[in-house]
Amino acid sequence: MSKKEIDASNHDQWLRDEPSALAKLLSPLAGYGVTISSMFRPVETERYPFEKPRVMPRFHGRHQLNRYDDGLEKCIGCELCAWACPADAIYVEAAPNTPEAQYSPGERYGRVYQINYLRCILCGFCIEACPTRALTMTHEIDELVGDGREGLIYEKQNLLVPLPEGALAAPHPMAQGCEDSDYYRGEVSGPTQNQVDWVRANRPDDPSLATVKVVNQKEAVR
């Protein structure tokens, strides 16, 4: 067939075999095959947000910043999560721990921690990069919506988990007889008396003093 004989509107010319009359008659219905077949299936309606969706065990939802059993924060301000984020959605600003204000084991803590959910793609690279398991991801997705842009930039206070039962609110010293490596190995089981005494001397009105459960020095390290 020469170029002069090609009819752009005649799509049948590209078929290897000429379609039969029946095929030409039924061809419009072929495009509706999926629609027609689904008409006779049971209807499965997701009633979100009135009913929680069922998600897989490894689903990546909203982030959270974790604490140790004595109340100190797990984040050490290393910024590896921010470096690992492909969307540049995480901003971390570290500050040194001092004897007067120790928020985490070791030398530093995350003074500023922000996650911009307008950029976040929930890939999970950040939690893989975290050396202390300070940052993990939950199954929560309800909160990742908002009326404005400002509400989708989460600050540290929005990400920190509540105090564990019987824990003491930071800042306070590390558990007596423990070093930062004991925390990283998960061997600290709760606050010791020296931590309670320090908070009572420096913050006597701290609400966590009323619910703290002291463990002795031997029990503090598993």
Secondary structure, DSSP 4 states (H G I P E B T S, - for coil): --GGG--TT-GGGGSSSPPPHHHHHHHHHHTTHHHHHHTTSPP----TTTSPPP--TT---SEEE-B-TTS-BS-----HHHHH-TT--EEEEEEE-BTTB--SSSSEEEEEEEEETTT-----HHHHH-TTS-EEE-S--TTS--SSSGGGEE-HHHHBPPPPTT--PSS-PPPTT--HHHHHTT-B-S--HHHHHHHHHH-TT-GGGGT-----HHHHB-
